[in-house]
Amino acid sequence: MRSTRAPFARSRGRRVALAATGLAATLALTATACGPSDDKAGGSNAAASKGTDSGSDSGSGSDGKLPGGLADKLREHGIDPDTWENGGWKNFDKDKWLREASEFVNPVIEGLWKPERMKDAKDPNKTIASKDAAADQGATDPEPTPVRAKPEKTPYHENAAPVGKIFFDAPGGSMVCSGTVVKDPRHPGKSNLVWTAGHCVHAGKNGGWYRNIAFVPSYNDLGKSEAELGNAAPQEIAPYGQYWADWVSTSNEWIDNGGPTGGAGATYDYAVMHVKPEQGGKSLEETVGNALDVDFSAPATRSVSSMGAWGYPAAPPYNGLMMHKCVDKPGRLSLSPSLPTMYRIGCTMTGGSSGGGWFRMVNGKTKLVSNTSIGPAENTWLAGPQLGQGAEQVYDMMSEKYGSR
């Protein structure tokens, strides 16, 4: 998170000023190619990726090439499948950077995310630029007192099983985010859905879908240091293996307005991925043994005693190897009177924690209620979108259309 001041946010092409506790806003995405009362969250119809139906196999074909369905999908967009598999995916030329919902394609390149490549994935500070903008006071509560992020207890699979790390490739290189396994209402006990931030899968208004998107649940399960990981077995780094996104959906607002700095698109900065294992056939939920319900009630902050954010912060003083958490009573952050209010908590987590789930207890049950989107350059708090009707449409569509694939 590195921005001294944020640029103007945009909502459907209309310029609005960022709001932040009466001071100049210092917002930046926490990971990239990495009023008087609480507003209800909303949003237009989801911009869903259609992916490619390649049967039960989302990986390479028996001849080592991409399956026919995926190869045909690439050809539709003027891309040579052989070139793509041999490194052509590194070309993010704007004329061939797949952007629209129907263009998403993320073929498995087995063995691409080796432990060393995961370790070298960049923190977001390397890609975020600083820009100036005036701030406008909106429906915003006082800035929260920083809450120091605490390392999650190990092993993670016993203490925070649904949380993991997301790896993807962007123009700037290999990047990281965080994500959470969520339940699939139409496939109980067999969910392959992962909740994260929109900016962890799509670049927003000036780009397209990121590539080689993979989820590693309970990454570095034992919380080993960098030195210890040098000799760690693969199962210690990725205890449940790797799960590649074969279908992805985010909001139209993020695709139309989102960007790498400031609050543009942040109020709709959420996404759902459908994933498949790089190897094996079990569902993600069966393998991990847990998944969370999603709370779309967008509760008023005054009715919530605490929310917790989980993730893998990667920018200093953290190194992206260990899972952390912050728990605080949420407040409100308004970027514009015309946009839904965001939740905000005190937290010192940095870039890499983006997309990580925010949880709250509802009748003794843990539910996902938001995800990390933005925070200040000083790393003193985090903000996440309220998940209302628009977010529920994204989630429901992913379950209905792609959950069984």
PyMOL commands that set and color helices and strands:
alter all, ss='L'
color gray80, all
select helices_A, chain A and resi 68-76+81-85+88-90+101-103+115-120+124-126+156-159+198-200+226-229+234-237+252-257+266-268+284-288+301-303+389-402
alter helices_A, ss='H'
color red, helices_A
select strands_A, chain A and resi 9-11+14-16+27-29+46-48+150-151+163-170+173-182+193-196+211-217+243-251+271-277+293-294+307-311+324-328+331-333+342-346+357-362+365-371+374-376+381-384
alter strands_A, ss='S'
color yellow, strands_A
deselect
rebuild
show_as cartoon
